[in-house]
């Protein structure tokens, strides 16, 4: 079983807790990982491993921390992009979970090709 990581698409497992909180079956994207004992974040579920995944739900425009056992991997979110202001590169997610780094600096044509296409 694939452990969800940053950028992965996930589905919240259907349990009495997730059903009662309205999360069962929802799909979202993993935005982060933390150790609840060190950060004090509120976690949905029993974080027995002292770990939690931050899952963002586009439908709610919100993110919540979940115990890993409540988060099921769906896919790596191929085609997703990550950019950082001031950095002239972007990262694009591959289907295998890796990232391709692509320059966003406009390419300049050599001066001798100025009048040709």
Biopython code that builds the backbone (N, CA, C, O; Angstrom):
import numpy as np
from Bio.PDB.StructureBuilder import StructureBuilder

atoms = [
    (1, "UNK", "N", (0.845, -1.179, 0.000)),
    (1, "UNK", "CA", (0.000, 0.000, 0.000)),
    (1, "UNK", "C", (0.891, 1.244, 0.000)),
    (1, "UNK", "O", (1.862, 1.311, 0.754)),
    (2, "UNK", "N", (0.568, 2.219, -0.835)),
    (2, "UNK", "CA", (1.343, 3.444, -0.945)),
    (2, "UNK", "C", (0.961, 4.408, 0.165)),
    (2, "UNK", "O", (-0.218, 4.699, 0.371)),
    (3, "UNK", "N", (1.966, 4.902, 0.880)),
    (3, "UNK", "CA", (1.720, 5.893, 1.936)),
    (3, "UNK", "C", (1.599, 7.257, 1.267)),
    (3, "UNK", "O", (2.494, 7.654, 0.522)),
    (4, "UNK", "N", (0.518, 7.975, 1.516)),
    (4, "UNK", "CA", (0.330, 9.277, 0.873)),
    (4, "UNK", "C", (1.418, 10.285, 1.260)),
    (4, "UNK", "O", (1.873, 10.323, 2.404)),
    (5, "UNK", "N", (1.820, 11.095, 0.283)),
    (5, "UNK", "CA", (2.828, 12.126, 0.475)),
    (5, "UNK", "C", (2.309, 13.442, -0.094)),
    (5, "UNK", "O", (1.228, 13.490, -0.681)),
    (6, "UNK", "N", (3.082, 14.502, 0.084)),
    (6, "UNK", "CA", (2.717, 15.818, -0.425)),
    (6, "UNK", "C", (2.313, 15.744, -1.898)),
    (6, "UNK", "O", (3.029, 15.171, -2.719)),
    (7, "UNK", "N", (1.170, 16.323, -2.218)),
    (7, "UNK", "CA", (0.698, 16.387, -3.598)),
    (7, "UNK", "C", (-0.141, 15.220, -4.048)),
    (7, "UNK", "O", (-0.740, 15.271, -5.122)),
    (8, "UNK", "N", (-0.202, 14.155, -3.247)),
    (8, "UNK", "CA", (-0.994, 12.985, -3.626)),
    (8, "UNK", "C", (-2.489, 13.256, -3.448)),
    (8, "UNK", "O", (-2.907, 13.975, -2.541)),
    (9, "UNK", "N", (-3.271, 12.663, -4.331)),
    (9, "UNK", "CA", (-4.724, 12.684, -4.183)),
    (9, "UNK", "C", (-5.088, 11.535, -3.256)),
    (9, "UNK", "O", (-4.592, 10.419, -3.408)),
    (10, "UNK", "N", (-5.965, 11.820, -2.286)),
    (10, "UNK", "CA", (-6.358, 10.819, -1.302)),
    (10, "UNK", "C", (-7.868, 10.813, -1.128)),
    (10, "UNK", "O", (-8.566, 11.726, -1.567)),
    (11, "UNK", "N", (-8.355, 9.760, -0.478)),
    (11, "UNK", "CA", (-9.767, 9.630, -0.133)),
    (11, "UNK", "C", (-9.835, 9.339, 1.363)),
    (11, "UNK", "O", (-9.052, 8.544, 1.883)),
    (12, "UNK", "N", (-10.760, 9.978, 2.044)),
    (12, "UNK", "CA", (-10.921, 9.747, 3.473)),
    (12, "UNK", "C", (-11.735, 8.468, 3.674)),
    (12, "UNK", "O", (-12.815, 8.301, 3.105)),
    (13, "UNK", "N", (-11.190, 7.575, 4.494)),
    (13, "UNK", "CA", (-11.796, 6.274, 4.758)),
    (13, "UNK", "C", (-13.150, 6.457, 5.453)),
    (13, "UNK", "O", (-13.318, 7.345, 6.290)),
    (14, "UNK", "N", (-14.100, 5.609, 5.093)),
    (14, "UNK", "CA", (-15.441, 5.646, 5.683)),
    (14, "UNK", "C", (-15.417, 4.903, 7.021)),
    (14, "UNK", "O", (-15.325, 3.676, 7.063)),
    (15, "UNK", "N", (-15.500, 5.670, 8.109)),
    (15, "UNK", "CA", (-15.580, 5.123, 9.466)),
    (15, "UNK", "C", (-16.705, 5.872, 10.175)),
    (15, "UNK", "O", (-17.165, 6.895, 9.667)),
    (16, "UNK", "N", (-17.160, 5.398, 11.327)),
    (16, "UNK", "CA", (-18.185, 6.155, 12.048)),
    (16, "UNK", "C", (-17.737, 7.594, 12.349)),
    (16, "UNK", "O", (-18.545, 8.520, 12.266)),
    (17, "UNK", "N", (-16.457, 7.787, 12.696)),
    (17, "UNK", "CA", (-15.947, 9.127, 12.993)),
    (17, "UNK", "C", (-15.960, 10.023, 11.759)),
    (17, "UNK", "O", (-16.455, 11.149, 11.819)),
    (18, "UNK", "N", (-15.417, 9.532, 10.633)),
    (18, "UNK", "CA", (-15.358, 10.370, 9.434)),
    (18, "UNK", "C", (-16.751, 10.619, 8.868)),
    (18, "UNK", "O", (-17.015, 11.678, 8.299)),
    (19, "UNK", "N", (-17.638, 9.645, 9.023)),
    (19, "UNK", "CA", (-19.024, 9.829, 8.569)),
    (19, "UNK", "C", (-19.709, 10.919, 9.396)),
    (19, "UNK", "O", (-20.372, 11.800, 8.850)),
    (20, "UNK", "N", (-19.539, 10.848, 10.728)),
    (20, "UNK", "CA", (-20.156, 11.834, 11.625)),
    (20, "UNK", "C", (-19.617, 13.243, 11.372)),
    (20, "UNK", "O", (-20.347, 14.222, 11.529)),
    (21, "UNK", "N", (-18.346, 13.351, 10.983)),
    (21, "UNK", "CA", (-17.737, 14.660, 10.751)),
    (21, "UNK", "C", (-17.943, 15.147, 9.309)),
    (21, "UNK", "O", (-17.581, 16.276, 8.976)),
    (22, "UNK", "N", (-18.527, 14.292, 8.455)),
    (22, "UNK", "CA", (-18.821, 14.679, 7.078)),
    (22, "UNK", "C", (-17.654, 14.561, 6.116)),
    (22, "UNK", "O", (-17.637, 15.223, 5.078)),
    (23, "UNK", "N", (-16.673, 13.723, 6.450)),
    (23, "UNK", "CA", (-15.491, 13.570, 5.600)),
    (23, "UNK", "C", (-15.440, 12.246, 4.843)),
    (23, "UNK", "O", (-14.688, 12.127, 3.876)),
    (24, "UNK", "N", (-16.212, 11.260, 5.254)),
    (24, "UNK", "CA", (-16.142, 9.927, 4.650)),
    (24, "UNK", "C", (-16.331, 9.994, 3.142)),
    (24, "UNK", "O", (-17.306, 10.554, 2.641)),
    (25, "UNK", "N", (-15.378, 9.410, 2.437)),
    (25, "UNK", "CA", (-15.458, 9.345, 0.977)),
    (25, "UNK", "C", (-15.007, 10.598, 0.246)),
    (25, "UNK", "O", (-14.942, 10.594, -0.983)),
    (26, "UNK", "N", (-14.694, 11.668, 0.960)),
    (26, "UNK", "CA", (-14.238, 12.886, 0.279)),
    (26, "UNK", "C", (-12.830, 12.704, -0.278)),
    (26, "UNK", "O", (-11.988, 12.047, 0.335)),
    (27, "UNK", "N", (-12.586, 13.292, -1.441)),
    (27, "UNK", "CA", (-11.253, 13.287, -2.045)),
    (27, "UNK", "C", (-10.597, 14.639, -1.804)),
    (27, "UNK", "O", (-11.244, 15.686, -1.856)),
    (28, "UNK", "N", (-9.305, 14.589, -1.540)),
    (28, "UNK", "CA", (-8.542, 15.806, -1.315)),
    (28, "UNK", "C", (-7.092, 15.606, -1.715)),
    (28, "UNK", "O", (-6.724, 14.571, -2.273)),
    (29, "UNK", "N", (-6.270, 16.611, -1.424)),
    (29, "UNK", "CA", (-4.849, 16.577, -1.767)),
    (29, "UNK", "C", (-4.034, 16.771, -0.494)),
    (29, "UNK", "O", (-4.337, 17.641, 0.322)),
    (30, "UNK", "N", (-2.994, 15.950, -0.332)),
    (30, "UNK", "CA", (-2.123, 16.066, 0.842)),
    (30, "UNK", "C", (-1.267, 17.317, 0.689)),
    (30, "UNK", "O", (-0.539, 17.485, -0.289)),
    (31, "UNK", "N", (-1.380, 18.199, 1.699)),
    (31, "UNK", "CA", (-0.610, 19.449, 1.716)),
    (31, "UNK", "C", (0.530, 19.409, 2.715)),
    (31, "UNK", "O", (1.404, 20.275, 2.678)),
    (32, "UNK", "N", (0.547, 18.423, 3.609)),
    (32, "UNK", "CA", (1.629, 18.387, 4.577)),
    (32, "UNK", "C", (1.558, 17.212, 5.515)),
    (32, "UNK", "O", (0.625, 16.409, 5.483)),
    (33, "UNK", "N", (2.578, 17.134, 6.357)),
    (33, "UNK", "CA", (2.751, 16.058, 7.325)),
    (33, "UNK", "C", (3.312, 16.685, 8.593)),
    (33, "UNK", "O", (4.133, 17.599, 8.518)),
    (34, "UNK", "N", (2.882, 16.209, 9.753)),
    (34, "UNK", "CA", (3.424, 16.744, 11.002)),
    (34, "UNK", "C", (3.412, 15.693, 12.095)),
    (34, "UNK", "O", (2.828, 14.619, 11.953)),
    (35, "UNK", "N", (4.076, 16.035, 13.191)),
    (35, "UNK", "CA", (4.090, 15.242, 14.411)),
    (35, "UNK", "C", (3.223, 15.988, 15.421)),
    (35, "UNK", "O", (3.666, 16.993, 15.976)),
    (36, "UNK", "N", (1.999, 15.523, 15.674)),
    (36, "UNK", "CA", (1.067, 16.246, 16.539)),
    (36, "UNK", "C", (1.608, 16.551, 17.938)),
    (36, "UNK", "O", (1.297, 17.602, 18.498)),
    (37, "UNK", "N", (2.417, 15.645, 18.513)),
    (37, "UNK", "CA", (2.939, 15.896, 19.856)),
    (37, "UNK", "C", (3.872, 17.106, 19.883)),
    (37, "UNK", "O", (4.016, 17.759, 20.917)),
    (38, "UNK", "N", (4.497, 17.400, 18.762)),
    (38, "UNK", "CA", (5.425, 18.541, 18.697)),
    (38, "UNK", "C", (4.732, 19.828, 18.256)),
    (38, "UNK", "O", (5.138, 20.920, 18.654)),
    (39, "UNK", "N", (3.684, 19.705, 17.434)),
    (39, "UNK", "CA", (3.052, 20.909, 16.870)),
    (39, "UNK", "C", (1.727, 21.260, 17.529)),
    (39, "UNK", "O", (1.271, 22.400, 17.436)),
    (40, "UNK", "N", (1.106, 20.294, 18.194)),
    (40, "UNK", "CA", (-0.152, 20.560, 18.885)),
    (40, "UNK", "C", (-1.357, 20.732, 17.982)),
    (40, "UNK", "O", (-2.368, 21.286, 18.413)),
    (41, "UNK", "N", (-1.279, 20.270, 16.735)),
    (41, "UNK", "CA", (-2.424, 20.408, 15.831)),
    (41, "UNK", "C", (-3.551, 19.484, 16.268)),
    (41, "UNK", "O", (-3.309, 18.429, 16.855)),
    (42, "UNK", "N", (-4.777, 19.883, 15.979)),
    (42, "UNK", "CA", (-5.957, 19.056, 16.253)),
    (42, "UNK", "C", (-6.075, 18.030, 15.134)),
    (42, "UNK", "O", (-6.130, 18.391, 13.958)),
    (43, "UNK", "N", (-6.112, 16.772, 15.492)),
    (43, "UNK", "CA", (-6.123, 15.681, 14.519)),
    (43, "UNK", "C", (-7.462, 14.957, 14.574)),
    (43, "UNK", "O", (-7.982, 14.649, 15.647)),
    (44, "UNK", "N", (-8.006, 14.693, 13.390)),
    (44, "UNK", "CA", (-9.221, 13.884, 13.289)),
    (44, "UNK", "C", (-8.773, 12.431, 13.277)),
    (44, "UNK", "O", (-8.014, 12.019, 12.399)),
    (45, "UNK", "N", (-9.241, 11.651, 14.251)),
    (45, "UNK", "CA", (-8.817, 10.268, 14.396)),
    (45, "UNK", "C", (-7.784, 10.135, 15.490)),
    (45, "UNK", "O", (-7.361, 11.121, 16.092)),
    (46, "UNK", "N", (-7.383, 8.905, 15.738)),
    (46, "UNK", "CA", (-6.415, 8.603, 16.782)),
    (46, "UNK", "C", (-5.042, 8.458, 16.142)),
    (46, "UNK", "O", (-4.745, 7.431, 15.533)),
    (47, "UNK", "N", (-4.215, 9.468, 16.275)),
    (47, "UNK", "CA", (-2.886, 9.462, 15.653)),
    (47, "UNK", "C", (-1.956, 8.555, 16.455)),
    (47, "UNK", "O", (-1.085, 9.038, 17.179)),
    (48, "UNK", "N", (-2.138, 7.247, 16.327)),
    (48, "UNK", "CA", (-1.367, 6.280, 17.108)),
    (48, "UNK", "C", (0.120, 6.322, 16.777)),
    (48, "UNK", "O", (0.944, 5.967, 17.620)),
    (49, "UNK", "N", (0.479, 6.745, 15.575)),
    (49, "UNK", "CA", (1.882, 6.814, 15.156)),
    (49, "UNK", "C", (2.493, 8.171, 15.462)),
    (49, "UNK", "O", (3.632, 8.428, 15.073)),
    (50, "UNK", "N", (1.757, 9.058, 16.158)),
    (50, "UNK", "CA", (2.184, 10.437, 16.385)),
    (50, "UNK", "C", (2.538, 11.089, 15.047)),
    (50, "UNK", "O", (3.578, 11.729, 14.892)),
    (51, "UNK", "N", (1.637, 10.902, 14.100)),
    (51, "UNK", "CA", (1.791, 11.475, 12.760)),
    (51, "UNK", "C", (0.423, 11.933, 12.288)),
    (51, "UNK", "O", (-0.602, 11.377, 12.683)),
    (52, "UNK", "N", (0.416, 12.944, 11.444)),
    (52, "UNK", "CA", (-0.847, 13.421, 10.872)),
    (52, "UNK", "C", (-0.591, 13.979, 9.485)),
    (52, "UNK", "O", (0.466, 14.546, 9.207)),
    (53, "UNK", "N", (-1.581, 13.806, 8.623)),
    (53, "UNK", "CA", (-1.513, 14.323, 7.256)),
    (53, "UNK", "C", (-2.502, 15.472, 7.113)),
    (53, "UNK", "O", (-3.647, 15.370, 7.554)),
    (54, "UNK", "N", (-2.063, 16.553, 6.504)),
    (54, "UNK", "CA", (-2.933, 17.690, 6.237)),
    (54, "UNK", "C", (-3.548, 17.473, 4.861)),
    (54, "UNK", "O", (-2.832, 17.390, 3.863)),
    (55, "UNK", "N", (-4.873, 17.380, 4.809)),
    (55, "UNK", "CA", (-5.579, 17.128, 3.547)),
    (55, "UNK", "C", (-6.447, 18.342, 3.229)),
    (55, "UNK", "O", (-7.261, 18.780, 4.042)),
    (56, "UNK", "N", (-6.249, 18.871, 2.020)),
    (56, "UNK", "CA", (-7.028, 20.025, 1.554)),
    (56, "UNK", "C", (-8.150, 19.526, 0.663)),
    (56, "UNK", "O", (-7.939, 18.714, -0.237)),
    (57, "UNK", "N", (-9.358, 20.033, 0.936)),
    (57, "UNK", "CA", (-10.536, 19.666, 0.150)),
    (57, "UNK", "C", (-10.961, 20.882, -0.657)),
    (57, "UNK", "O", (-11.403, 21.886, -0.097)),
    (58, "UNK", "N", (-10.828, 20.787, -1.964)),
    (58, "UNK", "CA", (-11.210, 21.898, -2.839)),
    (58, "UNK", "C", (-12.688, 22.235, -2.677)),
    (58, "UNK", "O", (-13.067, 23.405, -2.720)),
    (59, "UNK", "N", (-13.521, 21.217, -2.493)),
    (59, "UNK", "CA", (-14.967, 21.447, -2.370)),
    (59, "UNK", "C", (-15.321, 22.300, -1.155)),
    (59, "UNK", "O", (-16.340, 22.990, -1.156)),
    (60, "UNK", "N", (-14.490, 22.256, -0.128)),
    (60, "UNK", "CA", (-14.718, 23.041, 1.085)),
    (60, "UNK", "C", (-13.791, 24.252, 1.179)),
    (60, "UNK", "O", (-14.006, 25.150, 1.993)),
    (61, "UNK", "N", (-12.764, 24.267, 0.341)),
    (61, "UNK", "CA", (-11.724, 25.293, 0.395)),
    (61, "UNK", "C", (-11.114, 25.363, 1.797)),
    (61, "UNK", "O", (-10.850, 26.444, 2.325)),
    (62, "UNK", "N", (-10.897, 24.180, 2.385)),
    (62, "UNK", "CA", (-10.337, 24.050, 3.726)),
    (62, "UNK", "C", (-9.432, 22.832, 3.795)),
    (62, "UNK", "O", (-9.525, 21.918, 2.976)),
    (63, "UNK", "N", (-8.552, 22.839, 4.798)),
    (63, "UNK", "CA", (-7.674, 21.700, 5.044)),
    (63, "UNK", "C", (-7.821, 21.262, 6.501)),
    (63, "UNK", "O", (-8.084, 22.083, 7.380)),
    (64, "UNK", "N", (-7.651, 19.961, 6.749)),
    (64, "UNK", "CA", (-7.776, 19.390, 8.077)),
    (64, "UNK", "C", (-6.674, 18.363, 8.276)),
    (64, "UNK", "O", (-6.171, 17.781, 7.315)),
    (65, "UNK", "N", (-6.301, 18.145, 9.542)),
    (65, "UNK", "CA", (-5.290, 17.145, 9.885)),
    (65, "UNK", "C", (-5.981, 15.828, 10.212)),
    (65, "UNK", "O", (-6.940, 15.792, 10.983)),
    (66, "UNK", "N", (-5.479, 14.733, 9.610)),
    (66, "UNK", "CA", (-6.050, 13.401, 9.797)),
    (66, "UNK", "C", (-4.981, 12.412, 10.248)),
    (66, "UNK", "O", (-3.815, 12.512, 9.866)),
    (67, "UNK", "N", (-5.411, 11.453, 11.072)),
    (67, "UNK", "CA", (-4.551, 10.318, 11.389)),
    (67, "UNK", "C", (-4.315, 9.549, 10.085)),
    (67, "UNK", "O", (-5.248, 9.381, 9.300)),
    (68, "UNK", "N", (-3.083, 9.077, 9.839)),
    (68, "UNK", "CA", (-2.769, 8.400, 8.569)),
    (68, "UNK", "C", (-3.690, 7.229, 8.235)),
    (68, "UNK", "O", (-3.949, 6.975, 7.059)),
    (69, "UNK", "N", (-4.193, 6.505, 9.247)),
    (69, "UNK", "CA", (-5.047, 5.347, 8.958)),
    (69, "UNK", "C", (-6.410, 5.738, 8.383)),
    (69, "UNK", "O", (-7.154, 4.877, 7.913)),
    (70, "UNK", "N", (-6.738, 7.029, 8.419)),
    (70, "UNK", "CA", (-8.008, 7.500, 7.847)),
    (70, "UNK", "C", (-7.849, 8.054, 6.432)),
    (70, "UNK", "O", (-8.816, 8.501, 5.816)),
    (71, "UNK", "N", (-6.619, 8.018, 5.930)),
    (71, "UNK", "CA", (-6.313, 8.611, 4.625)),
    (71, "UNK", "C", (-5.843, 7.508, 3.678)),
    (71, "UNK", "O", (-4.851, 6.826, 3.938)),
    (72, "UNK", "N", (-6.571, 7.349, 2.582)),
    (72, "UNK", "CA", (-6.255, 6.295, 1.606)),
    (72, "UNK", "C", (-5.705, 6.915, 0.331)),
    (72, "UNK", "O", (-6.310, 7.826, -0.235)),
    (73, "UNK", "N", (-4.558, 6.421, -0.120)),
    (73, "UNK", "CA", (-3.934, 6.883, -1.357)),
    (73, "UNK", "C", (-4.834, 6.590, -2.559)),
    (73, "UNK", "O", (-5.390, 5.498, -2.672)),
    (74, "UNK", "N", (-4.975, 7.582, -3.464)),
    (74, "UNK", "CA", (-5.723, 7.394, -4.708)),
    (74, "UNK", "C", (-4.756, 7.435, -5.889)),
    (74, "UNK", "O", (-4.669, 6.475, -6.654)),
    (75, "UNK", "N", (-4.030, 8.543, -6.038)),
    (75, "UNK", "CA", (-3.025, 8.663, -7.091)),
    (75, "UNK", "C", (-2.055, 9.789, -6.740)),
    (75, "UNK", "O", (-2.211, 10.471, -5.727)),
    (76, "UNK", "N", (-1.058, 9.966, -7.593)),
    (76, "UNK", "CA", (-0.028, 10.978, -7.334)),
    (76, "UNK", "C", (-0.392, 12.372, -7.841)),
    (76, "UNK", "O", (0.421, 13.290, -7.738)),
    (77, "UNK", "N", (-1.579, 12.545, -8.380)),
    (77, "UNK", "CA", (-1.980, 13.873, -8.843)),
    (77, "UNK", "C", (-1.150, 14.352, -10.019)),
    (77, "UNK", "O", (-0.723, 15.506, -10.060)),
    (78, "UNK", "N", (-0.922, 13.461, -10.976)),
    (78, "UNK", "CA", (-0.102, 13.807, -12.141)),
    (78, "UNK", "C", (-0.599, 15.084, -12.806)),
    (78, "UNK", "O", (-1.801, 15.276, -12.990)),
    (79, "UNK", "N", (0.333, 15.947, -13.159)),
    (79, "UNK", "CA", (0.008, 17.209, -13.812)),
    (79, "UNK", "C", (-0.114, 18.371, -12.847)),
    (79, "UNK", "O", (-0.163, 19.525, -13.272)),
    (80, "UNK", "N", (-0.163, 18.083, -11.541)),
    (80, "UNK", "CA", (-0.218, 19.162, -10.547)),
    (80, "UNK", "C", (1.072, 19.974, -10.618)),
    (80, "UNK", "O", (2.144, 19.435, -10.896)),
    (81, "UNK", "N", (0.958, 21.257, -10.367)),
    (81, "UNK", "CA", (2.149, 22.110, -10.398)),
    (81, "UNK", "C", (2.331, 22.832, -9.071)),
    (81, "UNK", "O", (1.369, 23.134, -8.365)),
    (82, "UNK", "N", (3.590, 23.098, -8.755)),
    (82, "UNK", "CA", (3.954, 23.857, -7.567)),
    (82, "UNK", "C", (4.868, 24.983, -8.019)),
    (82, "UNK", "O", (5.851, 24.751, -8.725)),
    (83, "UNK", "N", (4.541, 26.207, -7.610)),
    (83, "UNK", "CA", (5.393, 27.356, -7.907)),
    (83, "UNK", "C", (5.652, 28.117, -6.613)),
    (83, "UNK", "O", (4.884, 28.034, -5.655)),
    (84, "UNK", "N", (6.750, 28.859, -6.614)),
    (84, "UNK", "CA", (7.109, 29.695, -5.475)),
    (84, "UNK", "C", (7.377, 31.093, -6.017)),
    (84, "UNK", "O", (8.152, 31.263, -6.958)),
    (85, "UNK", "N", (6.730, 32.097, -5.419)),
    (85, "UNK", "CA", (6.948, 33.480, -5.860)),
    (85, "UNK", "C", (8.437, 33.810, -5.825)),
    (85, "UNK", "O", (9.132, 33.515, -4.852)),
    (86, "UNK", "N", (8.911, 34.425, -6.903)),
    (86, "UNK", "CA", (10.303, 34.842, -6.988)),
    (86, "UNK", "C", (11.247, 33.779, -7.525)),
    (86, "UNK", "O", (12.432, 34.051, -7.722)),
    (87, "UNK", "N", (10.746, 32.577, -7.763)),
    (87, "UNK", "CA", (11.576, 31.490, -8.293)),
    (87, "UNK", "C", (11.134, 31.221, -9.721)),
    (87, "UNK", "O", (9.950, 31.011, -9.982)),
    (88, "UNK", "N", (12.085, 31.228, -10.641)),
    (88, "UNK", "CA", (11.750, 31.091, -12.064)),
    (88, "UNK", "C", (11.683, 29.634, -12.526)),
    (88, "UNK", "O", (12.134, 29.289, -13.618)),
    (89, "UNK", "N", (11.110, 28.794, -11.671)),
    (89, "UNK", "CA", (10.920, 27.385, -12.006)),
    (89, "UNK", "C", (9.571, 26.941, -11.462)),
    (89, "UNK", "O", (9.006, 27.566, -10.565)),
    (90, "UNK", "N", (9.072, 25.857, -12.019)),
    (90, "UNK", "CA", (7.888, 25.222, -11.454)),
    (90, "UNK", "C", (8.142, 23.726, -11.407)),
    (90, "UNK", "O", (8.934, 23.196, -12.186)),
    (91, "UNK", "N", (7.475, 23.060, -10.502)),
    (91, "UNK", "CA", (7.558, 21.617, -10.404)),
    (91, "UNK", "C", (6.247, 21.037, -10.908)),
    (91, "UNK", "O", (5.168, 21.506, -10.545)),
    (92, "UNK", "N", (6.349, 20.014, -11.746)),
    (92, "UNK", "CA", (5.167, 19.360, -12.309)),
    (92, "UNK", "C", (5.217, 17.893, -11.907)),
    (92, "UNK", "O", (6.219, 17.213, -12.126)),
    (93, "UNK", "N", (4.131, 17.413, -11.318)),
    (93, "UNK", "CA", (4.057, 16.043, -10.801)),
    (93, "UNK", "C", (3.895, 15.041, -11.925)),
    (93, "UNK", "O", (3.088, 15.228, -12.836)),
    (94, "UNK", "N", (4.674, 13.974, -11.846)),
    (94, "UNK", "CA", (4.568, 12.867, -12.797)),
    (94, "UNK", "C", (3.643, 11.794, -12.235)),
    (94, "UNK", "O", (3.380, 11.777, -11.033)),
    (95, "UNK", "N", (3.153, 10.911, -13.073)),
    (95, "UNK", "CA", (2.255, 9.830, -12.660)),
    (95, "UNK", "C", (2.928, 8.868, -11.687)),
    (95, "UNK", "O", (2.246, 8.214, -10.897)),
    (96, "UNK", "N", (4.274, 8.770, -11.732)),
    (96, "UNK", "CA", (4.982, 7.870, -10.819)),
    (96, "UNK", "C", (5.276, 8.511, -9.462)),
    (96, "UNK", "O", (5.885, 7.881, -8.597)),
    (97, "UNK", "N", (4.844, 9.765, -9.272)),
    (97, "UNK", "CA", (5.046, 10.451, -8.002)),
    (97, "UNK", "C", (6.252, 11.361, -7.972)),
    (97, "UNK", "O", (6.421, 12.138, -7.033)),
    (98, "UNK", "N", (7.092, 11.277, -8.985)),
    (98, "UNK", "CA", (8.260, 12.155, -9.059)),
    (98, "UNK", "C", (7.860, 13.546, -9.538)),
    (98, "UNK", "O", (6.709, 13.780, -9.907)),
    (99, "UNK", "N", (8.810, 14.451, -9.529)),
    (99, "UNK", "CA", (8.573, 15.832, -9.946)),
    (99, "UNK", "C", (9.551, 16.212, -11.040)),
    (99, "UNK", "O", (10.733, 15.878, -10.962)),
    (100, "UNK", "N", (9.063, 16.913, -12.065)),
    (100, "UNK", "CA", (9.917, 17.476, -13.106)),
    (100, "UNK", "C", (10.052, 18.966, -12.852)),
    (100, "UNK", "O", (9.062, 19.656, -12.610)),
    (101, "UNK", "N", (11.282, 19.458, -12.910)),
    (101, "UNK", "CA", (11.546, 20.878, -12.714)),
    (101, "UNK", "C", (11.596, 21.552, -14.083)),
    (101, "UNK", "O", (12.363, 21.151, -14.958)),
    (102, "UNK", "N", (10.770, 22.578, -14.253)),
    (102, "UNK", "CA", (10.668, 23.265, -15.538)),
    (102, "UNK", "C", (10.927, 24.752, -15.325)),
    (102, "UNK", "O", (10.361, 25.374, -14.426)),
    (103, "UNK", "N", (11.788, 25.305, -16.165)),
    (103, "UNK", "CA", (12.082, 26.734, -16.079)),
    (103, "UNK", "C", (10.885, 27.533, -16.580)),
    (103, "UNK", "O", (10.239, 27.161, -17.559)),
    (104, "UNK", "N", (10.604, 28.625, -15.898)),
    (104, "UNK", "CA", (9.519, 29.505, -16.336)),
    (104, "UNK", "C", (10.072, 30.810, -16.909)),
    (104, "UNK", "O", (9.319, 31.734, -17.219)),
    (105, "UNK", "N", (11.404, 30.872, -17.046)),
    (105, "UNK", "CA", (12.023, 32.044, -17.646)),
    (105, "UNK", "C", (11.728, 32.034, -19.142)),
    (105, "UNK", "O", (11.971, 31.030, -19.811)),
    (106, "UNK", "N", (11.207, 33.138, -19.676)),
    (106, "UNK", "CA", (10.938, 33.163, -21.120)),
    (106, "UNK", "C", (12.232, 32.932, -21.898)),
    (106, "UNK", "O", (13.281, 33.496, -21.589)),
    (107, "UNK", "N", (12.117, 32.082, -22.920)),
    (107, "UNK", "CA", (13.301, 31.829, -23.736)),
    (107, "UNK", "C", (13.468, 32.960, -24.735)),
    (107, "UNK", "O", (12.500, 33.460, -25.308)),
    (108, "UNK", "N", (14.708, 33.346, -24.927)),
    (108, "UNK", "CA", (15.006, 34.420, -25.879)),
    (108, "UNK", "C", (15.550, 33.798, -27.149)),
    (108, "UNK", "O", (16.368, 32.878, -27.118)),
    (109, "UNK", "N", (15.079, 34.319, -28.254)),
    (109, "UNK", "CA", (15.606, 33.841, -29.527)),
    (109, "UNK", "C", (16.949, 34.510, -29.766)),
    (109, "UNK", "O", (17.137, 35.673, -29.410)),
    (110, "UNK", "N", (17.881, 33.787, -30.364)),
    (110, "UNK", "CA", (19.173, 34.414, -30.702)),
    (110, "UNK", "C", (18.937, 35.615, -31.614)),
    (110, "UNK", "O", (17.979, 35.627, -32.386)),
    (111, "UNK", "N", (19.796, 36.616, -31.531)),
    (111, "UNK", "CA", (19.622, 37.845, -32.295)),
    (111, "UNK", "C", (19.538, 37.605, -33.789)),
    (111, "UNK", "O", (18.859, 38.346, -34.498)),
    (112, "UNK", "N", (20.236, 36.555, -34.287)),
    (112, "UNK", "CA", (20.203, 36.317, -35.722)),
    (112, "UNK", "C", (18.896, 35.689, -36.191)),
    (112, "UNK", "O", (18.663, 35.594, -37.396)),
    (113, "UNK", "N", (18.034, 35.254, -35.263)),
    (113, "UNK", "CA", (16.730, 34.695, -35.656)),
    (113, "UNK", "C", (15.611, 35.693, -35.406)),
    (113, "UNK", "O", (14.438, 35.324, -35.451)),
    (114, "UNK", "N", (15.946, 36.931, -35.147)),
    (114, "UNK", "CA", (14.948, 37.936, -34.816)),
    (114, "UNK", "C", (13.919, 38.103, -35.931)),
    (114, "UNK", "O", (12.731, 38.260, -35.652)),
    (115, "UNK", "N", (14.363, 38.070, -37.203)),
    (115, "UNK", "CA", (13.437, 38.295, -38.313)),
    (115, "UNK", "C", (12.880, 37.010, -38.923)),
    (115, "UNK", "O", (12.106, 37.061, -39.879)),
    (116, "UNK", "N", (13.262, 35.882, -38.387)),
    (116, "UNK", "CA", (12.747, 34.625, -38.918)),
    (116, "UNK", "C", (11.856, 33.947, -37.884)),
    (116, "UNK", "O", (11.932, 34.243, -36.691)),
    (117, "UNK", "N", (11.053, 33.079, -38.334)),
    (117, "UNK", "CA", (10.174, 32.355, -37.395)),
    (117, "UNK", "C", (10.517, 30.928, -37.334)),
    (117, "UNK", "O", (9.883, 30.171, -36.599)),
]
sb = StructureBuilder()
sb.init_structure("model")
sb.init_model(0)
sb.init_chain("A")
sb.init_seg("    ")
for serial, (resi, resn, name, xyz) in enumerate(atoms, 1):
    if name == "N":
        sb.init_residue(resn, " ", resi, " ")
    sb.init_atom(name, np.array(xyz, "f"), 0.0, 1.0, " ", f" {name:<3s}", serial, name[0])
structure = sb.get_structure()
